[in-house]
């Protein structure tokens, strides 16, 4: 059994989700929040510390991140996300956790069967695959869980993307 940690990095809200690949069992999911009026060094330190604590407690085998995408009209968004993303990468190095990066379209295609699926579609598919009563909220959490699930489809050879768990 393998534990997979997905992280949706953001400077204000970083979503995370840990699954066990055997049957897509959700281990834990949540968010790390920082306040905009807090100095940047304190915000990234909090993200680093909390991701470190998650890894120490749950010992994932792999951490999955979305590749950075920046629209030319909003380069600052990618830079801010990059601060949180860098903390996830640094934690992987500190704890020797394998780091995987996928483009968002590949994650969406693996989970829903559609590389351009909406956040709502991803959220509902994550709910269905994990057998949850309600969809994970906020979307940062469902996106992080989708990253973890996508690893099973892409790297571990699970079949049936977007249609449930099959090996």
Secondary structure, DSSP 8 states (H G I E B T S, - for coil): --EEEEEE--SSEEEEEEEETTTTEEEEEEEEE--TTS-HHHHHHHHHHHHHHHHHHH--SEEEEE-----TT-HHHHHHHHHHHHHHHHHHHHHT-EEEEE-HHHHHHHHHS-TT--HHHHHHHHHHHHT-SS--SSHHHHHHHHHHHHHHHHTS--B-TTS--B-
